[in-house]
């Protein structure tokens, strides 16, 4: 392995370890605080992902970077008993919280496993849809994640990425920037030291996030077709979807 490749591997591993440590701090608080900070728009965003998936009730779905499984639970609620949702995440405390919720709710259509989006531990072509919601900014290699998501979906299956982006309207962009870069860190300091670090990271990651056209370009490079971009809530989140070429699922 040459120096450049070796250095990149080190950076990738460092970011993965940082993400694991960062989001291990407050899994019990994460879902409720996210909902409050987004003024409960996160519910509408997850519904948009559900609608974009266009799944049959017996579908198999993969949710990458699932956290405590909010998106996975939303998918499971739409499936029959023969359907299945698999959520995967590298943060084991969040997975434990999600698994406890699965057990408490008796949700037989859903399972959570530990792993990374850059190296999905699944065979080729077994899912009808693969999603990553509000987390592409956190992965170490977005293109590799999309390649892996494309690999594990069937021909005709969908790959969907929803993430934060920067609104284009000047006035709203100013208001949004104040909320993200000033209010979020302030709220974090009030909650706990762990949340201060998490919300400061989230603010910075949104500032550095890929724009939707870049994500669409990566999907096309990955081999997906019919790539489409939609934005929601005045442009603060985008939904990018593509279809794996081949027969209709």
C-alpha positions in Angstrom: 0.0 0.0 0.0 1.5 3.4 -1.0 1.7 6.4 1.4 -1.3 8.2 0.0 -3.6 5.1 0.2 -2.3 4.3 3.7 -3.0 7.9 4.9 -6.5 7.7 3.5 -7.2 4.5 5.3 -6.0 6.1 8.5 -8.3 9.1 8.0 -11.3 6.9 7.2 -10.7 4.8 10.3 -10.2 7.9 12.4 -13.5 9.3 11.3 -15.3 6.1 11.8 -14.0 5.9 15.4 -14.9 9.5 16.0 -18.5 9.0 14.7 -18.8 5.9 16.9 -17.6 7.8 20.0 -19.6 10.9 19.3 -23.0 9.3 18.9 -22.5 6.8 21.7 -22.9 9.7 24.2 -26.7 10.2 24.3 -28.7 7.7 22.4 -31.7 7.9 24.7 -32.0 11.7 24.0 -31.2 11.7 20.3 -34.6 11.0 18.8 -36.6 13.4 20.9 -34.1 16.2 20.7 -33.9 15.8 16.9 -37.6 16.1 16.6 -37.7 19.3 18.7 -34.8 20.9 16.9 -36.4 20.2 13.5 -39.8 21.5 14.7 -41.1 18.0 14.1 -40.4 18.2 10.4 -38.4 15.0 10.7 -41.7 13.1 10.7 -42.6 14.6 7.3 -39.1 13.9 6.0 -39.4 10.2 6.9 -42.8 10.1 5.2 -41.2 11.5 2.0 -38.6 8.7 2.1 -41.4 6.1 2.5 -43.3 7.7 -0.5 -40.2 7.7 -2.6 -39.5 4.0 -2.0 -42.8 2.9 -3.6 -42.6 -0.5 -1.9 -44.8 -3.5 -1.9 -46.0 -4.6 1.5 -43.7 -7.7 1.4 -40.6 -5.8 0.5 -37.1 -6.1 2.0 -35.6 -2.8 3.0 -32.1 -1.8 4.2 -31.6 1.4 6.3 -28.0 2.4 6.5 -26.8 4.5 9.4 -30.1 3.7 11.1 -29.2 5.0 14.6 -31.9 4.0 17.0 -34.0 2.9 14.0 -36.5 5.7 13.5 -36.5 5.3 9.7 -36.5 1.5 10.0 -39.6 1.6 12.3 -41.4 3.8 9.8 -40.7 1.3 7.0 -41.7 -1.7 9.2 -45.1 0.0 10.0 -45.9 -0.1 6.2 -45.0 -3.8 5.6 -46.9 -7.0 6.0 -45.6 -9.8 8.2 -43.6 -11.2 5.3 -41.7 -7.9 4.8 -38.4 -7.2 6.5 -36.4 -4.1 7.4 -32.7 -4.3 8.3 -31.1 -1.3 10.0 -27.3 -1.1 10.2 -25.2 1.3 12.2 -21.7 1.4 13.7 -22.8 3.0 17.0 -23.6 0.0 19.2 -25.2 2.1 22.1 -27.8 3.5 19.6 -28.4 0.0 18.2 -29.0 -1.3 21.8 -31.5 1.4 22.3 -33.2 0.6 19.0 -33.2 -3.1 19.7 -34.8 -2.5 23.1 -37.6 -0.6 21.3 -38.0 -3.4 18.8 -38.4 -5.9 21.7 -40.8 -3.6 23.6 -43.0 -3.1 20.6 -42.8 -6.7 19.5 -41.8 -5.6 16.0 -41.1 -8.9 14.1 -40.5 -7.2 10.7 -37.4 -5.4 11.8 -33.8 -6.3 12.9 -30.8 -4.1 13.7 -27.2 -5.1 13.1 -23.8 -3.5 13.7 -21.7 -2.5 10.6 -20.7 0.2 8.3 -22.2 1.5 5.0 -18.8 1.3 3.3 -18.7 -2.5 3.8 -22.3 -3.9 4.0 -22.3 -7.5 5.2 -25.0 -8.7 2.8 -25.1 -10.6 -0.5 -25.7 -8.9 -3.8 -29.3 -8.0 -4.8 -31.3 -9.1 -1.8 -33.1 -5.8 -0.9 -35.9 -4.0 -2.8 -34.7 -0.6 -1.4 -31.7 0.8 0.5 -31.9 4.2 2.3 -29.7 6.5 4.2 -31.5 9.3 6.1 -29.8 12.4 7.5 -26.5 10.6 7.8 -24.6 10.8 4.5 -22.5 13.7 6.0 -21.3 11.3 8.7 -19.9 8.5 6.5 -16.2 8.3 5.5 -16.7 7.6 1.8 -20.1 8.7 0.3 -19.4 7.1 -3.1 -18.4 3.8 -1.6 -21.6 3.8 0.6 -23.7 4.4 -2.5 -21.8 1.7 -4.4 -22.5 -0.8 -1.6 -26.2 0.3 -1.3 -26.5 -0.2 -5.1 -24.8 -3.6 -4.9 -27.2 -5.0 -2.3 -30.5 -3.9 -4.0 -32.2 -5.9 -6.7 -32.4 -4.8 -10.3 -35.2 -2.3 -10.5 -34.7 -1.5 -6.8 -34.3 2.0 -5.4 -31.4 3.7 -3.6 -32.5 6.8 -1.6 -30.5 9.4 0.2 -32.1 12.2 2.3 -29.8 14.6 4.1 -29.5 18.2 5.2 -28.4 20.8 2.7 -28.1 24.6 2.5 -31.2 26.5 1.5 -30.9 28.8 -1.6 -33.3 31.6 -0.7 -31.0 34.4 0.7 -33.3 35.6 3.6 -34.2 32.2 4.7 -30.6 31.0 4.4 -29.6 33.7 6.9 -32.2 32.7 9.4 -31.3 29.0 8.9 -27.6 29.7 9.3 -28.2 31.5 12.6 -30.3 28.6 13.9 -27.7 26.0 12.9 -24.5 27.8 13.8 -25.6 29.7 16.9 -28.8 28.2 18.4 -27.8 24.5 18.0 -24.5 24.9 19.9 -26.2 27.0 22.5 -28.9 24.3 23.1 -26.2 21.7 23.2 -24.4 23.5 26.0 -27.6 23.7 28.0 -28.3 20.0 27.7 -24.9 18.4 28.4 -21.3 18.3 27.4 -22.0 15.3 25.1 -24.8 17.3 23.3 -22.6 20.4 23.0 -20.1 18.3 21.0 -22.8 16.5 19.0 -24.6 19.7 18.0 -21.4 21.6 17.2 -20.4 18.7 15.0 -23.8 18.6 13.3 -23.6 22.4 12.6 -20.2 22.0 11.0 -21.2 18.9 9.0 -24.2 20.7 7.5 -21.9 23.5 6.5 -19.6 21.0 4.7 -22.4 18.8 3.3 -22.5 17.9 -0.3 -25.2 19.7 -2.3 -27.9 17.5 -3.8 -26.5 17.7 -7.4 -23.3 16.3 -6.1 -25.1 13.3 -4.5 -27.1 12.9 -7.7 -23.8 12.8 -9.6 -22.4 10.2 -7.4 -25.5 8.1 -7.9 -25.1 8.3 -11.6 -21.4 7.4 -11.3 -22.4 4.4 -9.2 -24.6 3.2 -12.2 -28.0 4.2 -10.9 -30.6 5.5 -13.5 -33.6 7.8 -13.3 -31.9 9.9 -10.7 -34.1 12.6 -9.2 -33.7 15.4 -6.7 -36.4 16.9 -4.5 -36.0 19.4 -1.6 -38.3 20.0 1.4 -38.9 22.5 4.1 -37.7 25.5 2.1 -34.6 23.7 0.9 -33.0 22.5 4.2 -33.2 18.9 3.3 -32.9 17.1 0.0 -34.0 13.7 -1.2 -32.0 12.1 -4.0 -33.2 8.8 -5.4 -32.1 6.5 -8.2 -33.0 3.1 -9.6 -30.7 0.1 -10.2 -31.0 -0.7 -13.9 -32.6 -3.9 -14.9 -36.0 -5.5 -14.7 -38.8 -3.8 -12.8 -38.9 -5.0 -9.2 
